[in-house]
Amino acid sequence: MARVIWGAPGERFYESGLDRGVLYPSVGPGVPWNGLVSVQEVASGGEPTGFYVDGVKYSNTASTEEFEATLEAYSCPLEFGLCDGTISISNGLFLGHQPRRSFGLAYRSQIGNDLDDSNQGYKIHLIYNALAKPTDRTHKSFNDSVEPSIFSWGITTTPPTIYGFRPTAHFMIDTRMADSTRLSDIENILYGSAESTARLPTPAELLEMFAGLVALNIVVVGDGSYIAEGTTVTLLSPGYFAIDHPSVVDNGDGSFAILDTLISFVALDVVVDGDGSFTAEGTAVDLMDQDTFAVDDPNVIDNGDGSFTIQ
């Protein structure tokens, strides 16, 4: 046991700066957002509501939170025009106040500490399903000095569904903790590479790419493979999960026998050790009159008792 130590060298962290802004239009590849000045993340929702029984506070429940933000920039990509309600007709003619399209956004904030300034790492922020809100704009006459205009947009979001978690439109990747290989892979997706254009990965892709998560590929014997949608399971350390079904017997070799051979479908309930159960939605497996199926994943070891260890 050890006593808590405050202010230890190298543990005074802070965030600063903003760079590598990328706009992801609803159609087309991601493009750099040059001139992005700031992203002010706004707290929306989360207000506590108290419930009372016999004059005594029984519960204190917070409302659902939503991600909102205010963007400020000296300029914006041409592709942002459709997101801002501006449509190009032809030869430099534009129409304003048109329907606005949703978009995605990525940007970074730097992380520093008391020993290494802002070189400790960075956070990549990913925003999904954003919609720009109109804001006031003022154009002034020239004077003896040039004052570039700063444009501003308020944005609201529609959070995508995430199996096992509350929906959210805001994801953060902390490079101090992320595996270097996975970080390189995600940055090649976000910023593009020699083989692919920049794009915003889906939330399901993010969950599958990072350590601590596993997606199961259910292979039905005699019928090829079935990718079980929605089976991304949060793994605690050490990684462990089990398949729990009254009609399933673990054969100890990664395959399972079905006791009730009259059933043609089986739904798998994935149990996460130390964290209760996670009912994997969408994992009904068509057995095609077979009585065996297997869990096929190179990182999964069958313990022979219905549980698996993640390498």
C-alpha positions as CSV (number, residue, x, y, z in Angstrom):
1,M,0.0,0.0,0.0
2,A,1.2,3.5,-0.7
3,R,0.1,7.0,0.3
4,V,-1.3,9.3,-2.3
5,I,1.3,11.7,-3.7
6,W,0.2,15.0,-5.2
7,G,2.1,16.9,-7.9
8,A,4.6,14.2,-8.6
9,P,7.1,15.2,-11.4
10,G,5.7,14.3,-14.8
11,E,2.1,13.9,-13.6
12,R,0.9,17.5,-14.0
13,F,-0.8,17.1,-17.4
14,Y,-2.7,19.7,-19.4
15,E,-4.2,20.1,-22.9
16,S,-3.5,23.0,-25.3
17,G,-3.7,23.9,-28.9
18,L,-5.8,22.8,-31.9
19,D,-4.5,21.4,-35.2
20,R,-5.1,18.9,-38.0
21,G,-8.8,19.8,-38.6
22,V,-10.4,17.6,-41.2
23,L,-13.9,17.9,-42.7
24,Y,-15.7,14.8,-43.8
25,P,-18.6,15.7,-46.1
26,S,-21.6,13.4,-46.3
27,V,-20.4,12.7,-49.9
28,G,-16.8,12.5,-50.9
29,P,-13.4,12.1,-49.1
30,G,-12.2,14.1,-46.1
31,V,-10.5,17.4,-46.8
32,P,-8.2,19.5,-44.6
33,W,-9.8,22.4,-42.8
34,N,-7.2,25.2,-43.0
35,G,-7.9,28.2,-40.9
36,L,-9.7,26.4,-38.1
37,V,-9.2,28.6,-35.0
38,S,-11.1,26.9,-32.2
39,V,-13.7,24.3,-31.3
40,Q,-15.6,25.1,-28.2
41,E,-17.3,22.0,-26.9
42,V,-20.6,22.8,-25.3
43,A,-22.1,20.9,-22.4
44,S,-25.7,20.1,-23.4
45,G,-28.0,18.0,-21.2
46,G,-26.9,16.1,-18.2
47,E,-29.1,18.1,-15.8
48,P,-29.9,16.2,-12.6
49,T,-33.5,15.6,-11.6
50,G,-34.3,14.6,-8.1
51,F,-37.1,12.2,-7.1
52,Y,-38.6,12.2,-3.6
53,V,-40.5,9.6,-1.6
54,D,-42.1,10.7,1.7
55,G,-40.1,13.9,1.6
56,V,-36.7,12.1,1.3
57,K,-34.6,12.2,-1.8
58,Y,-34.9,8.8,-3.4
59,S,-32.9,9.2,-6.6
60,N,-30.9,11.8,-8.5
61,T,-30.9,11.0,-12.2
62,A,-29.2,13.0,-14.9
63,S,-30.8,13.6,-18.3
64,T,-29.2,12.4,-21.5
65,E,-26.2,14.4,-22.7
66,E,-25.7,15.5,-26.3
67,F,-22.6,16.9,-28.0
68,E,-22.7,20.4,-29.3
69,A,-19.9,22.8,-30.2
70,T,-19.1,26.2,-31.7
71,L,-16.5,26.3,-34.5
72,E,-14.5,29.4,-35.3
73,A,-12.3,29.7,-38.4
74,Y,-10.8,32.3,-40.7
75,S,-11.9,30.2,-43.6
76,C,-13.5,26.9,-44.5
77,P,-13.1,24.3,-47.2
78,L,-15.2,24.7,-50.3
79,E,-16.8,21.4,-49.5
80,F,-18.3,22.9,-46.3
81,G,-20.5,25.1,-48.5
82,L,-23.2,22.4,-48.6
83,C,-22.9,22.0,-44.8
84,D,-23.4,25.7,-44.4
85,G,-26.4,26.0,-46.8
86,T,-24.4,27.4,-49.7
87,I,-24.8,25.8,-53.1
88,S,-22.7,26.5,-56.2
89,I,-24.8,26.9,-59.4
90,S,-22.0,27.5,-62.0
91,N,-19.1,29.7,-62.8
92,G,-18.8,31.3,-59.3
93,L,-22.5,31.8,-58.7
94,F,-23.7,30.6,-55.3
95,L,-27.0,30.4,-53.5
96,G,-27.3,30.9,-49.8
97,H,-29.9,29.6,-47.2
98,Q,-30.2,26.2,-48.8
99,P,-30.8,22.9,-46.9
100,R,-27.7,22.1,-44.9
101,R,-26.1,18.7,-45.1
102,S,-24.6,16.8,-42.1
103,F,-20.8,16.2,-41.9
104,G,-18.1,14.7,-39.7
105,L,-15.1,16.4,-38.2
106,A,-11.7,15.5,-36.7
107,Y,-9.2,17.7,-34.9
108,R,-6.4,17.3,-32.4
109,S,-5.5,18.8,-29.0
110,Q,-2.0,18.6,-27.7
111,I,-1.1,17.1,-24.3
112,G,1.8,18.3,-22.2
113,N,3.1,18.1,-18.6
114,D,5.4,19.9,-16.3
115,L,8.5,18.2,-17.7
116,D,7.9,18.0,-21.5
117,D,5.7,20.9,-22.5
118,S,3.2,19.8,-25.2
119,N,5.1,16.8,-26.4
120,Q,3.5,14.1,-24.2
121,G,1.0,13.2,-26.9
122,Y,-2.3,14.4,-28.3
123,K,-5.9,13.6,-28.4
124,I,-7.8,13.0,-31.7
125,H,-11.4,14.2,-31.5
126,L,-13.9,12.6,-33.8
127,I,-17.4,14.2,-34.3
128,Y,-20.2,12.3,-36.1
129,N,-23.4,13.4,-37.7
130,A,-22.9,17.2,-37.1
131,L,-25.3,19.8,-38.5
132,A,-24.3,23.5,-38.7
133,K,-26.5,26.2,-37.2
134,P,-26.7,29.7,-38.7
135,T,-24.8,32.4,-36.8
136,D,-24.6,36.2,-37.2
137,R,-21.9,37.5,-39.5
138,T,-20.7,41.1,-39.6
139,H,-18.7,42.7,-42.5
140,K,-16.9,45.9,-41.7
141,S,-15.4,48.6,-43.8
142,F,-11.6,48.9,-44.2
143,N,-9.5,50.9,-41.8
144,D,-5.7,51.5,-41.4
145,S,-5.2,47.9,-40.3
146,V,-6.3,44.6,-41.8
147,E,-8.6,42.6,-39.4
148,P,-9.4,39.2,-40.9
149,S,-13.0,38.1,-40.2
150,I,-13.6,35.1,-38.0
151,F,-16.5,33.0,-39.1
152,S,-18.5,31.0,-36.5
153,W,-20.8,28.1,-36.7
154,G,-22.8,26.4,-34.0
155,I,-23.2,22.6,-34.5
156,T,-25.5,20.0,-33.1
157,T,-25.2,16.3,-33.5
158,T,-27.2,13.1,-33.9
159,P,-25.3,10.4,-31.9
160,P,-24.9,7.1,-33.7
161,T,-25.9,3.8,-31.9
162,I,-23.1,2.0,-30.1
163,Y,-23.8,-1.5,-28.9
164,G,-23.3,-1.8,-25.1
165,F,-23.0,2.0,-24.5
166,R,-25.1,5.1,-24.7
167,P,-25.1,6.7,-28.1
168,T,-22.6,9.5,-28.5
169,A,-21.3,11.7,-31.4
170,H,-18.0,12.5,-29.8
171,F,-15.0,10.0,-29.7
172,M,-11.5,10.7,-28.4
173,I,-8.3,8.8,-29.0
174,D,-5.5,9.4,-26.4
175,T,-2.2,8.7,-28.0
176,R,-0.5,8.2,-24.6
177,M,-2.5,5.0,-24.2
178,A,-3.2,3.8,-27.8
179,D,-1.2,1.1,-29.4
180,S,1.2,2.5,-31.9
181,T,0.1,0.1,-34.7
182,R,-3.6,0.8,-34.2
183,L,-2.8,4.6,-34.0
184,S,-1.0,4.4,-37.3
185,D,-3.9,2.5,-38.9
186,I,-6.5,5.0,-37.7
187,E,-4.5,8.0,-38.8
188,N,-4.1,6.4,-42.3
189,I,-7.9,6.2,-42.4
190,L,-8.5,9.7,-41.0
191,Y,-5.9,11.5,-43.1
192,G,-5.5,9.2,-46.1
193,S,-2.6,7.3,-47.4
194,A,-1.0,6.2,-50.7
195,E,-3.6,3.5,-51.0
196,S,-6.8,5.3,-49.8
197,T,-8.5,8.7,-49.4
198,A,-9.3,10.2,-46.1
199,R,-12.5,9.2,-44.5
200,L,-14.2,9.0,-41.1
201,P,-14.4,5.4,-39.8
202,T,-17.7,4.1,-38.4
203,P,-18.0,3.8,-34.6
204,A,-18.1,0.0,-35.1
205,E,-14.7,0.2,-36.9
206,L,-13.2,2.2,-34.0
207,L,-14.4,-0.3,-31.4
208,E,-12.9,-3.2,-33.4
209,M,-9.6,-1.5,-34.0
210,F,-8.6,-0.7,-30.4
211,A,-7.3,-3.0,-27.7
212,G,-9.8,-4.2,-25.1
213,L,-12.5,-5.0,-27.7
214,V,-13.1,-8.1,-29.8
215,A,-15.6,-8.8,-32.6
216,L,-16.6,-12.5,-32.9
217,N,-16.9,-14.2,-36.3
218,I,-19.3,-17.0,-35.9
219,V,-18.6,-19.8,-38.4
220,V,-21.4,-22.3,-39.1
221,V,-20.1,-25.7,-40.0
222,G,-21.2,-26.7,-43.5
223,D,-22.4,-23.2,-44.4
224,G,-19.3,-21.0,-44.6
225,S,-19.1,-18.0,-42.3
226,Y,-21.6,-15.6,-40.6
227,I,-20.3,-12.3,-39.4
228,A,-22.2,-11.7,-36.2
229,E,-23.2,-8.0,-36.3
230,G,-23.3,-6.2,-33.0
231,T,-21.1,-8.7,-31.1
232,T,-18.3,-6.2,-30.2
233,V,-17.7,-7.0,-26.5
234,T,-16.0,-4.8,-24.0
235,L,-13.2,-6.9,-22.4
236,L,-11.8,-6.2,-18.9
237,S,-8.3,-7.1,-17.9
238,P,-7.6,-9.9,-18.2
239,G,-9.7,-10.4,-21.3
240,Y,-12.3,-13.0,-20.8
241,F,-15.8,-13.8,-22.0
242,A,-18.1,-16.7,-22.2
243,I,-20.9,-18.0,-24.4
244,D,-23.9,-18.7,-22.3
245,H,-26.8,-20.6,-23.8
246,P,-28.8,-23.5,-22.3
247,S,-28.7,-25.5,-25.5
248,V,-24.9,-25.1,-26.2
249,V,-22.1,-27.4,-25.1
250,D,-18.5,-26.4,-25.5
251,N,-16.5,-29.1,-27.2
252,G,-13.2,-27.6,-26.0
253,D,-11.8,-27.0,-29.5
254,G,-13.5,-23.8,-30.3
255,S,-16.6,-25.5,-31.5
256,F,-19.9,-26.1,-29.8
257,A,-22.6,-28.8,-30.0
258,I,-26.2,-28.0,-29.9
259,L,-28.3,-30.1,-27.6
260,D,-31.6,-29.3,-29.1
261,T,-31.0,-30.3,-32.8
262,L,-34.6,-29.3,-33.6
263,I,-33.8,-25.6,-33.4
264,S,-32.6,-24.0,-36.6
265,F,-31.4,-20.7,-35.0
266,V,-29.4,-20.0,-31.8
267,A,-29.0,-16.6,-30.2
268,L,-25.7,-16.1,-28.3
269,D,-25.6,-14.3,-25.0
270,V,-22.0,-13.0,-24.4
271,V,-21.1,-12.6,-20.8
272,V,-18.2,-10.3,-19.8
273,D,-16.3,-11.3,-16.7
274,G,-16.6,-8.8,-13.9
275,D,-19.1,-6.6,-15.8
276,G,-22.3,-8.6,-15.8
277,S,-23.7,-9.7,-19.1
278,F,-23.8,-8.2,-22.6
279,T,-26.6,-9.5,-24.8
280,A,-25.1,-9.4,-28.3
281,E,-27.9,-8.1,-30.5
282,G,-28.1,-9.5,-34.0
283,T,-26.1,-12.7,-33.3
284,A,-28.8,-15.2,-34.2
285,V,-26.9,-17.8,-36.1
286,D,-28.6,-19.9,-38.8
287,L,-27.5,-23.5,-38.1
288,M,-28.7,-24.8,-41.5
289,D,-29.8,-28.2,-40.0
290,Q,-26.3,-28.6,-38.5
291,D,-25.7,-29.3,-34.8
292,T,-22.3,-27.6,-34.5
293,F,-20.8,-24.2,-34.9
294,A,-17.5,-22.6,-34.0
295,V,-16.0,-19.3,-32.8
296,D,-13.3,-18.4,-35.3
297,D,-10.9,-15.6,-34.3
298,P,-7.1,-15.8,-34.3
299,N,-6.9,-13.9,-31.0
300,V,-9.4,-16.1,-29.1
301,I,-8.4,-19.2,-27.1
302,D,-11.1,-21.7,-26.1
303,N,-10.8,-22.6,-22.4
304,G,-13.0,-25.7,-22.9
305,D,-15.7,-24.6,-20.4
306,G,-17.7,-22.3,-22.5
307,S,-15.3,-19.4,-21.8
308,F,-12.6,-17.8,-23.9
309,T,-9.4,-16.0,-23.3
310,I,-8.3,-13.1,-25.5
311,Q,-4.6,-13.1,-26.5
